[in-house]
Amino acid sequence: MSEEWKPVEDGTGISRRAFLAAAATAAVAATAAALAPMKDIADLPSLEEFLRKHYTELTPADKAAIIARISEQVEKKYGVKPNLTDPPPLDGVEFGYALNIGRCVGCRKCVFACVDENNQSRNPEIQYIRVLEMKKGSIDVESSTTEYEGEVPKKDSYYMPVQCQQCRKAPCVKACPVKATWQEPDGVVVIDYNWCIGCRYCIAACPYGARRFNWQEPHIPADELNPEMGLLSNRPRPKGVVEKCHFCLHRTRNGKYPACVEVCPTGSRKFGNLLDPNSEISNILQNKRVYVLKEEVGTLPRFYYYFDI
């Protein structure tokens, strides 16, 4: 069969080669027009990042390549070489947290230690922990404030820090349409920042207001960057993703306390293994007056509040 098309009745014609060339040119032009609105976007993912598998499907080799790439990006942006690791959950460990309401003085040192440890944006400001100032004699969280000033504690107030409750029945996990957030075997609810699509369904689902969304590119001064990082915890996050407390898993899975526990001046914060009957937190749950926040919503938190009496 000839490569040439037969002339049409008016005597004109076009070759197959010429037609395909014209079609290819039109396709390129159409693609360029479609991509034109994206030409000024500076933070488009690389092909490797775009094709990356979900965290739970990554092989050790995949993780090593991702850690190397992110480390290179961090060093290039901040001039700081990070120690980025991915510690796995510990066997026989289920993390739990307890906070002594009677001893918290509302100093917010936990808030700022968390910001420093977990590379949270300074501008716009992101904080995982909110400290509620409550009126004595009231348990109405809705009437509390986080905007208190002056010396603390105030004689007519008590203080209730709130952060991710690491729920056993986490509504944020159920709400995520792409499974970018899930619960690890040690009880920590984590986020795959590369998989998050920024829909914020998890934020709407959380009854504790514990999740934060990066509306803008997070800003961290280079001299304030914490180089000790975890892949699922405190490595720098991009614009357009959700983040939250993760029990400092880059610390706790290596036998350390969360930063907020270490910095608390009154010893109000306790952390440990719920599966160890001899742990401090197990002792608290067995012997103190314990309650969970918003028990009626049925999320079964691993974060407990208690009183000495």
SULJOQUI-V681285 format. One record per pair of residues at least 12 apart in sequence whose C-alpha atoms are under 7 Angstrom apart, sorted by the first residue. I is the first residue (numbers start at 1). J is the second residue. D is the distance in Angstrom with one decimal. If there is no record, write none. Layout:
BEGIN
i:I j:J d:D
i:I j:J d:D
END
This chain:
BEGIN
i:3 j:16 d:6.5
i:4 j:16 d:6.1
i:54 j:195 d:6.5
i:55 j:192 d:6.5
i:67 j:84 d:6.5
i:71 j:84 d:6.7
i:78 j:222 d:5.0
i:81 j:227 d:6.8
i:82 j:227 d:4.3
i:82 j:228 d:6.2
i:82 j:229 d:6.8
i:83 j:227 d:5.7
i:83 j:228 d:5.1
i:83 j:229 d:6.0
i:84 j:228 d:6.3
i:84 j:229 d:4.7
i:84 j:230 d:5.5
i:84 j:231 d:6.6
i:85 j:229 d:6.3
i:85 j:230 d:5.0
i:85 j:231 d:6.1
i:86 j:230 d:5.4
i:86 j:231 d:5.3
i:87 j:250 d:6.4
i:87 j:253 d:6.3
i:89 j:185 d:6.5
i:89 j:186 d:5.7
i:89 j:253 d:6.5
i:90 j:186 d:6.8
i:90 j:253 d:6.5
i:92 j:275 d:6.9
i:93 j:186 d:5.5
i:93 j:273 d:5.6
i:93 j:275 d:6.1
i:94 j:186 d:4.3
i:94 j:187 d:5.5
i:94 j:273 d:5.4
i:94 j:274 d:5.4
i:94 j:275 d:6.0
i:95 j:186 d:5.9
i:95 j:187 d:6.0
i:95 j:272 d:5.7
i:95 j:273 d:4.9
i:95 j:274 d:5.9
i:96 j:271 d:5.9
i:96 j:272 d:5.7
i:96 j:273 d:6.1
i:96 j:274 d:5.7
i:96 j:302 d:5.1
i:96 j:303 d:6.1
i:97 j:270 d:5.8
i:97 j:271 d:4.6
i:97 j:272 d:6.7
i:97 j:302 d:6.3
i:97 j:303 d:4.7
i:97 j:304 d:6.1
i:98 j:269 d:6.0
i:98 j:270 d:5.0
i:98 j:271 d:6.4
i:98 j:281 d:6.7
i:98 j:303 d:5.8
i:98 j:304 d:4.6
i:98 j:305 d:5.6
i:98 j:306 d:7.0
i:99 j:268 d:5.5
i:99 j:269 d:4.7
i:99 j:270 d:6.2
i:99 j:304 d:6.3
i:99 j:305 d:4.8
i:99 j:306 d:6.1
i:100 j:268 d:4.8
i:100 j:269 d:6.5
i:100 j:305 d:6.0
i:100 j:306 d:5.0
i:100 j:307 d:5.6
i:101 j:159 d:6.7
i:101 j:160 d:6.4
i:101 j:305 d:6.4
i:101 j:306 d:6.0
i:101 j:307 d:6.0
i:102 j:307 d:5.7
i:102 j:308 d:6.9
i:103 j:266 d:6.3
i:103 j:268 d:5.5
i:104 j:159 d:6.1
i:104 j:266 d:6.7
i:104 j:268 d:5.6
i:105 j:152 d:6.2
i:105 j:153 d:5.0
i:105 j:159 d:6.3
i:106 j:131 d:6.6
i:106 j:152 d:6.3
i:106 j:153 d:6.2
i:106 j:159 d:5.4
i:107 j:152 d:6.5
i:108 j:131 d:6.8
i:109 j:263 d:6.6
i:109 j:264 d:6.6
i:110 j:260 d:4.4
i:110 j:263 d:6.3
i:110 j:264 d:6.1
i:111 j:127 d:6.8
i:111 j:129 d:5.4
i:113 j:259 d:6.0
i:113 j:260 d:5.9
i:113 j:263 d:6.8
i:114 j:259 d:6.0
i:114 j:260 d:5.9
i:115 j:127 d:6.2
i:116 j:226 d:7.0
i:117 j:226 d:6.2
i:117 j:259 d:6.6
i:118 j:234 d:4.5
i:119 j:220 d:6.9
i:119 j:225 d:6.1
i:119 j:226 d:6.3
i:119 j:234 d:5.9
i:119 j:235 d:6.9
i:119 j:236 d:6.3
i:121 j:218 d:4.7
i:121 j:219 d:5.0
i:121 j:220 d:5.5
i:122 j:219 d:5.7
i:122 j:220 d:5.8
i:123 j:218 d:6.6
i:123 j:219 d:5.3
i:124 j:218 d:6.6
i:128 j:163 d:6.0
i:128 j:210 d:6.6
i:128 j:244 d:5.8
i:128 j:245 d:5.7
i:129 j:161 d:6.5
i:129 j:162 d:5.7
i:129 j:163 d:4.8
i:130 j:146 d:6.7
i:130 j:161 d:5.5
i:130 j:162 d:5.3
i:130 j:163 d:6.5
i:131 j:146 d:5.8
i:131 j:159 d:6.5
i:131 j:160 d:5.6
i:131 j:161 d:4.0
i:131 j:162 d:6.2
i:132 j:144 d:5.8
i:132 j:145 d:5.5
i:132 j:146 d:5.0
i:132 j:159 d:5.6
i:132 j:160 d:5.0
i:132 j:161 d:5.9
i:133 j:145 d:5.3
i:133 j:146 d:6.1
i:133 j:157 d:6.4
i:133 j:158 d:6.0
i:133 j:159 d:4.8
i:133 j:160 d:6.6
i:134 j:157 d:5.4
i:134 j:158 d:5.2
i:134 j:159 d:5.8
i:135 j:156 d:6.2
i:135 j:157 d:4.6
i:135 j:158 d:6.3
i:136 j:156 d:5.7
i:136 j:157 d:5.0
i:136 j:158 d:6.0
i:163 j:210 d:5.3
i:163 j:245 d:6.7
i:164 j:210 d:4.9
i:164 j:244 d:6.8
i:164 j:245 d:5.6
i:165 j:301 d:5.1
i:165 j:302 d:5.9
i:165 j:303 d:5.0
i:166 j:187 d:6.6
i:166 j:188 d:5.8
i:166 j:189 d:5.7
i:166 j:301 d:5.7
i:166 j:302 d:5.5
i:166 j:303 d:6.8
i:167 j:299 d:5.5
i:167 j:300 d:5.4
i:167 j:301 d:4.0
i:167 j:302 d:5.9
i:168 j:299 d:6.3
i:168 j:300 d:5.3
i:168 j:301 d:6.0
i:169 j:299 d:4.7
i:169 j:300 d:6.1
i:170 j:299 d:5.9
i:171 j:205 d:5.7
i:171 j:206 d:6.2
i:172 j:202 d:4.2
i:172 j:203 d:7.0
i:172 j:205 d:5.4
i:172 j:206 d:5.7
i:175 j:201 d:5.8
i:175 j:202 d:5.5
i:175 j:205 d:6.5
i:176 j:201 d:6.2
i:176 j:202 d:5.8
i:180 j:192 d:5.3
i:180 j:195 d:5.3
i:180 j:196 d:5.2
i:188 j:246 d:6.1
i:188 j:247 d:7.0
i:189 j:246 d:6.6
i:190 j:232 d:6.4
i:190 j:246 d:6.3
i:191 j:232 d:6.4
i:192 j:232 d:6.4
i:193 j:237 d:6.9
i:193 j:241 d:6.4
i:196 j:241 d:5.8
i:197 j:241 d:6.7
i:198 j:240 d:5.3
i:198 j:241 d:4.9
i:198 j:242 d:6.5
i:210 j:244 d:6.4
i:211 j:242 d:6.7
i:211 j:243 d:5.9
i:211 j:244 d:4.9
i:212 j:242 d:5.5
i:212 j:243 d:5.4
i:212 j:244 d:6.1
i:213 j:240 d:6.8
i:213 j:241 d:5.8
i:213 j:242 d:4.4
i:213 j:243 d:6.4
i:214 j:239 d:5.1
i:214 j:240 d:5.2
i:214 j:241 d:5.7
i:214 j:242 d:6.4
i:215 j:239 d:6.2
i:215 j:240 d:5.8
i:216 j:239 d:5.3
i:217 j:238 d:6.2
i:217 j:239 d:4.5
i:218 j:238 d:6.8
i:218 j:239 d:6.5
i:229 j:250 d:6.5
i:230 j:250 d:5.0
i:233 j:246 d:6.3
i:233 j:248 d:6.7
i:233 j:249 d:6.5
i:233 j:250 d:6.6
i:288 j:306 d:6.4
i:288 j:307 d:6.4
i:288 j:308 d:6.4
i:288 j:309 d:6.9
i:289 j:306 d:5.4
i:289 j:307 d:5.5
i:289 j:309 d:6.8
i:290 j:304 d:6.5
i:290 j:305 d:5.7
i:290 j:306 d:4.3
i:290 j:307 d:6.9
i:291 j:304 d:6.0
i:291 j:305 d:5.4
i:291 j:306 d:6.3
i:292 j:304 d:5.1
i:292 j:305 d:6.0
END
